Structure formats: C-alpha cells, structure tokens
Amino acid sequence: MSYQTVHVPLGDRAYDVRIGEGLVAEAGAHIAPLLGKKKKVFVLTDETVAGLHLEALRAGLASAGIDMVALALPAGESTKGWPQFTRAVEWLLAEKCERRDIVVAFGGGVIGDLAGFAASVLRRGVRFVQIPTTLLAQVDSSVGGKTGINAPQGKNLIGAFHQPSLVLADIAILGTLTERDFLAGYGEVQKYGLLGDEGFFEWLEANGPKLAAGDLGLRAEAVRHSVQMKADIVVRDETEQGDRALLNLGHTFCHALEAATGYSDRLLHGEGVAIGCALAFELSARLGLCSQEAPSRVREHLKAMGMKCDLKDIPGDLPSAEALVDLMAQDKKVLDGQLRFILARGIGSAFVTADVPREAVLAVLRDGL
C-alpha cells in the first residue's frame, strides 16, 4: 500500500487523509481497524458513482472480510435537500445501522455532505468514512467535518460539524471524471494558492495543464498540498469563527451565482468558485487592496486551464447586479446583517472583511454582466 498521509490533529477527533492510487481496491484494509466485531459498513453513494465504482468498492471491502449494504441516491446538487436526506436516514435505520457502526460516503461533495450530516444525526452521531470520488471532494468537502444539506433559502444552511474517522482519496478514480467535472474541482485547488500560498499558485501555473491532462503524480501532489493547507486551517479554527472563513474565497459570489442558476448544470460549484475568485480579486483591486495585475493573473491562469472565469462565461441570462447582491445577503457568512467578503492584498494573501461598500460590489457585477 503506497500512499501519502495528511494527519488532521483534532484531539480525540483526529483522523488521517490518505492519498494515493488504488485506495478503493484496498478500502477494506484501511477501514477494518475502525470496526468492531461486526464486519459490515453502510455505504451511501449516487447512481453515477455506483454504476462506475460500487463493485470495485465491494471487492475492496470483501478482501478484508467486510460486508456492505449500499443506497444509491440520484446524482446532482438537487439531492442535497430534505427528501433524499430523509430517505438516507430512514434507510440507515431500516438497515439497523447502530451507534458503533460506520457509514461510508462514496461519491462527490453532494454525497459527502449529505452522508456526513446523516451520520451526525443518526442515533445522535455515528462515525463515517469519506471516500471522495471527485477532485472537488478530495481537496475540499471531504476534509474538515462540514456536513449539511441545502434549503430553499440557500446552500448548506442546514448541517453540523461532524469530522470523519478516515478519508481515502484514490487519485486513480479521478480518471473517470469528465473534463468539465475535473476542471470544476480544480477551481477549489487554485483557490488554495490564491488564499494563502503564492508559491503553490506558481507551481499550478507551471504544472496545471499537465495535471489536467492526466499526470497522476502531479494530481497526487496537488491533492496532498490542498488537503494539508485545509487541515492546517481547520485545526486552527474548526467551527469557522475566524481563519477558516478564508476557505470561502470566491464563495460569496459563487453561492449567489449558483442560486441564480437554480443549482443546475449551467454552473458547477467549482466553476462558480473560479469565477468568484476572479471577481474577489477584481473587487480587491478596485478597492486599492492589490495591484491590477493580480486579477489579470488569476484570469489568465483560469483561461490557460480552459475554465470559466467571467460572468459572461455562464450560459443563459443572469439576474441584475442588484438581484445578485440580494442573493448574497442570504449567505451563511452574513454576521449581524453585515456581508463578509474574503478579499486579497495579493496572490497568496487573503483576509476576511465586512467593510465592503455595496456600491463597489454592484459595480464589479455590473461591469461583468
């Protein structure tokens, strides 16, 4: 078993993120030490992942004598709501998932968020293991214990902090992603460089195209570095009272754009993050916080990767700048009625502020539309 490990040291809730090729085939060996006498796990997945990878996971668990039962939910963001959440929890109860058992989240961010939240409330909390199958989930949503579902009022407004017991990021599985899904995940990867590590951003400028073309070594390094950065921030600020908000760079714009496009395939989450990062740097430059060169560099890199980086890149009509700002006001990052933005003094130097004039935000959006 050759893999790299990022340890997330959270006291009695500490866990490892293991990153390497072939971890699905070895899943049983990794999960067995977490189980008691009952050699059985409860897998929540989606129909797309189930069709591609569920039998490989079953075989990987069986090789260590572990049985599994699985529920495949519909693929897509619309699954992250009460109806499928209720279905998942009631299925786990019907299958007699008990306090000492383990739920396995096998899928992208939607499944990871929903399964983690189900585990957090089932019998007041059971353990879960993340096996993220998308780049976005491997570098972001599978690490850090944020779980939840969407409400009609906005994304991720219902949820809990519930850390996984283990994360297995199989780099080889990324090869089955469409180019669009892979690049959407890359939206979260480049965010780490922008928010706190200019050297990593420079590494991505040099290696991003080869990484996108399929270089497994580069993919593993990008995932490892992203996970390490996220782990360091989560350890400093597990429940997002301060530093952890930096991970939301680009997300205030992104969540408004996702709501405006109906959480549909018009705009994938990682695409919204990439556009949101470009807008956050544009706003920072206009407020005199960073040079005009910084937003240009962000856009140039996204374009070199073949990614969306402007509002005009989103297909179909968008609402007015005013309507988009109103959608931002629904965001979880609103504190005492003040909208908080993550802005930047340069690449690798982001900070959180509530001191952003509404007119400046409107101007950036109007110019982008």
Steps between C-alpha positions, in 0.01 A plus 500: 500500500676816388328822592571838658336601827383838624412477869227728634585539870172579675554325833263206546346584159832481314514304174714426197445601139672236284581596141613256233411272212290188558356588841150381401641152430671511842207660687441196719852502642467871587152480652532167687689652800202732561246216525408288799367144483245593233684495166247706308477857369211711370580675172324810372582581137339639187377317191786620277776397744319172575496410131871570462659399828269327752604145411868601531428630850306184588800290391742729686301457821445126450876447473513584872186302582274804519142481375315806368151620426456802275239761411550691174332842493443705183812686381504880514469799732120466529559182708637721780161578654250361753335232279815299418649574844189353664520202267866442595443522876193272488693249287786497754250435781322230298837333438563512878802729491597530868703742713829311451459445128654694212330683217710533183451806280600382151461780249556867436426797722123455494518144634777589747301791644172309517646174634708685759195691621297178511777341710509804730131473594445123480469372859653835602816430305667204333845492341550537128775453243539721195602341169479805272476423127539851354792741507279760669407262782857375541649846547214668680172357623626163630741665747403714797171360621254742341187305416155612393222544250352795311182691585278692258654813659857406411784249495618301802274686744408175682786290633750415769873481562575126508855387427557177305700215654705451183523643147620288207581709191563261210679702231439235232122543528534858370572351157129419458392864543391704200737783413239749618462333841876474544552868418214597733694329778809689391308819586547402866865400451609837361306669781754366754786674321302823475397508866830417669787363293634691200768234450228237453322726250827534306536119508147472358576754227793278398335159546122557470463406132704174544299421813173550308634281217526206740840496675428291812808613690409866456138428590608326821724794595225756429256304718756450779598868509137616494399258776799602715407868465139428588598280796727772641217754482237262644725418796536872576127570465278191487161671520575804282525778755795663322770365266290219354288758319802553270403169336191682374705713258279543194204333669289807579475574129482128418203422724302793357577381146402141586168622642445720191555199271275273709780270626497347152754374248522851360760568769689237697615595851871504412430713192318747724798500739740580213282787375451613861878508560549712187224738619643517854841599359336752266315651798823504703684684222223759467508563874875562470595193705706328231651585164293483181747236386369248759146453356651485150732222610212306659297524180796410279562181696134397492488566124820299448322211675199537271275612787221749547624821661238768420127548551463499120631141495181377674245388238154661502381822657600607848298730726602862556797601715251619766326161506835321533598717798164421660576129457836552671315633805361145553852365543610331826789746513263784591582612854280755680349585163847584359608308192852364545732474203832327462720752319871496416806723535662288229526141382547284810382773736127485571315644800142524629320833519148634542605846389403484133278772352194353327559739208845353434355147482220622272751670269711184460189295423354757261827516306515119488145465373 
